[in-house]
Every structure is written in structure tokens, then in C-alpha cells.
């Protein structure tokens, strides 16, 4: 598969001159289940609506804290700046937490562009005859072995993306994409957590934990101030501020979730694991080829540059030479782009031999998908489902077709004999 830079100005000018300025963009014909926003600038998972629930669970308690607790602290502090600073810190830290949530949720987590053709195994015979090529094509091996830090690691072949997944890559069944350094799919963030957003995901979880501790602490401070001012016990003081009781209970429950998640991912970062690897491979029972030591592991997550996305979702999907786009093609799933990468130009070998695309716009790095349409695919799935439910159906259809063919031959022979007898009698 070829990864090239985004189309240059000369290529776009040539495309416009060729009359294909109406070609769809990558996000319009995207084959995953992602939801795009602002014309492909933001990418979310299919469950991106859960993001609104997450925002509500963060903003609502902080708003209650500022209105019913933080503002009332003015009566118990001699300096006005003290209670104002408490409110300002809560608001600023909440905005920072929301920004981390949106960054983790709305960016490419590290999706690997899928191939348009299956890999070509070693020893395959190249031919222009499609039938012969399929007959001579050997079966693609399901796994391959690569060596990482002198440890053999198996990489698997993805039937959906038609590529060998790089190490630590996995296919998300929810988003229907292969994601680099796949950790998990988070329903609260509404996005896969992978190579390009794991840092922001952990910072979001950890920041949410700190907000819970902050609100929890100052609710107790407010209750203590009421006890000192009115010289009463804790129960009567708590009865005067039901908002503080509600927030204490809420933050106490929430901190077990986000706090426990923060501790768990701190352990994963320290040992250079992902959630997927921790549950699937159990590196405590075997060597972890990716563990580089405590300090190096933290540097890899927090202090290394995030690699650029391999997908340019706003790029045009250019048709091959001599073919024009139609409204029917641009609105369907017929087109599967070879996504234009933004990194270094050159070949990215994912198990398929790189093939140059002959055409006027080969520089853009896109191709036409030759898979059947969605209607044809549904028809094929229905036929396959019928055969699965009735395993005798294929055999019966062959028998019935052969009987019909013999009947037609016998009828044709009878008519021929009848016509010959008629001629002899005349």
C-alpha cells in the first residue's frame, strides 16, 4: 500500500481542469463506522453521542459546587480573593478537563488505511487474467512472525482491512478499523484509544480524578466552616448544606471509577502495556518485548512526538484516468480510497506489494474499489444465509437444474423426431 503526501496545488489544479472537482472527499466515502464533524476535521466513533453524557457528568457537579458551595464560602473567609480563587480554579480546571476529553475523542486514534486488494504472498504468479490469477493465488497465511527486541511476536492478517496488522495493532469491531497500539474502545469518550490519543485519554481520566478530590475536599471545608461559625455538630451543619452532601456522595462514588482507572493505566504505562495486551496476553507470565524500563516507558507516552495521521480525511478521492465521477458513485460505498498519508512519502509495507497506479492523478494515491455494491452484497449475504439454514439447497438446485436441462433436451429431440416423421409422410 502506498502512503503519499497530500495532493499538491498542481495536482488539485489538474483535477479541477479535468472536470473532477466534484469528486467526493475521503470522509464522505469512509468505510469505517466513524462519524465525522465539521467536514472531516473531527472524527468520532459510532457511539460519539455518549460524549454529551460524559460532559454532563462533569459540568453538572462543578456548576452545583460553584453556585451552592463556592459562592457561600465568601461568608466564612475574611479575604474575598480566597473564595474567588476557589471558584476560578474549579472552573479553569473543568475547562481544561473538557478540552482533554474533546481532543481524545475527536482526533484520529491511529487508524491504519486499509488495502483495496489482499496481500500477494511470496511465490504468487502475476497474470493479467483475473480467473487465472485467482486460481493460481496461494492462500494468505493467517499469521507472520516478526522479531522485536530479540523476542518473536506474531502479527495477524486482517480480513476486513486486507493487511497484516503491525505489532500492537488490533481491529476495533465497533469502529471497524485497525488501530495502531490499540488500547480499548472507550464508550465514555466515544472513540478508540490508540497511539495518537492515549496520552490525552490518560490526562483526561487523571484530571477528572483531581476534580473529584477538589470538590470533595472543599465540600467538607464548607461543612467545617459552618460547624465553627454556629458551634454545632457535624449533622446539623450538613443539614444546612444539602448540596454539599449530594456532591460528597457523588464524588466519592465517581472517584472509585476514574481514580481506579487512573491507577490501572499508571501501571500499564509503567510496564508499557495496553489494556488489550494486559487482558489477552498476560505479560506477567511471559516476557514483554515492548518494556523499555520505567523512565523510558513514561517518556514514550508523555514526552515523544505524536506521529502524524496516516489519513487525510479531507482529501479528494480521484477517479482513474478516463473515468468521471457521478452523483451515484459519490454517494455510495463504491469508492475505497488508498488514504493519502501525511508522513514521509514512500512505501508502507503491510503485507502487500506496492503497485504503481497508472493514471493522470496517481500522485494523489487513490484507487477505485472493485467490490460489489451494497445491494449486491446484501443479495449475496441473503443467498449465503439461505444456504446456511438449508445445507441441502445448493445440491438440490444443481439436481433440479440438471433435470430441467435433460427435460429440455428430450423435448427438443421429440420435436425434431416429430418434424422428421411429418416430412417423410408428406
Phi, psi and omega in degrees: 000140183260134174244117184237166178289162180299151185305136179282174182295324180293322180292317179295323178294319178295322179296317179295321179293329180281358176082028180242030178292347178269010179297141182290160176270166185300317184292340179281337180240023183295134186269350175282180181264018183288157176246128182256150183225146181056051174058043174089002179284334178234138180236129180237166175282173179294341177257034182296341180294336178296346177299326179293322177295318178297318178298319180296319180292342177266313187287320185300307180295325179292323177295317177298321179297315182293323185279315189258345181243304184299318181293326181284347177291346179301325182286345186247002175238134181290328180265132179292328182293338182291308182290329176295321179295327178297316180291317182297317179298319180297317182291313182296318181292327177292318177298320177297319179296320179294321178298318177297321179297315181292323179293318179292329185270329190258013181240164178295118182285353183122040182290132178269125179301134181278153177281158175264350179221152177292161179297158177256103181298159178296136180091005179285152182259124180272130179209155180276345179280118184295317181296315180294322180297319179291325180289324183271349184288120178288161181292138181287127178299140183288331181224158172226159181248132175232155182253124179234116181053044178066020177238130182282127180236136178269135173247144187255157176269134180260118180288335181280313182270354177057048179206161171275123183292135175295164177304140179072008178265145178214157180266123178277120181287342181278312180271344180063046178220152169274127186240131178291141181045053184296125178261300176188172172257118185265117179289336180285328177271336181071036184199155170291146176253116185218207187301321190264356178224007180295321180302314182288328177296313180294319178297324177294313181296317181293320178295321177297323176297318179294323177297319178299315178296321181297309180295318180301316183293313185284341171293320176290325176299318179295319177296319178295323178295322178294319179298318181288323183287321184257000179050056181233175181276176186291327183291318178291326178293320179292328179292338180276350179222077180297333178297323178294321178297315180299316181291324179296316179294316183296311182291328178295319178289317184294326184291337176291329179279301184288326177292316177296323178294323178296316179294318181297315181286335172298319177294319180296319179294318182296328180257004179055059175236166169247164178300320179298315180293323183296321181276334186265316189257336178054075183291352175288346179253358181209168182286140177262111183289349185259354182284116182250009184106157187302308185292315180295326178294318178291324177297321181297325183276318191253339189236015173252152180291139179283128181295149179293159180292143176276002183237134172249092189292341181264001180289153178280141173269104187272134179285155177296170183297134177085006180234136182251155178279145172238164181296328180291321180289321184288340182262354183256187181258027182287333187263128176237104186284145161280106193294138181281122180276160180254001181272208181292142177286158181134193184264135170250109185271110177247030179100001179237138178293133180292133181236125178290140181261113180285129180161170184291331185242037181296336182295335181286340173079033181238161178215170181263134178282130180259013179286159180294160179292170181296323179295316178295323178295318178296321178296319179294319178296321178297317180295320179294319178297321178295320177293326178293318180288330180234087184296342179276353185299314180299319181293318181296321180296323179293318180296315181296320179295320179293322177297317178298320181295317179296323179295318179296320180295317180294321177296319180295321178292322179296319179295322179294318178295320179297320180293323179292318179297322179296321180291321181293323182289327180287000000 
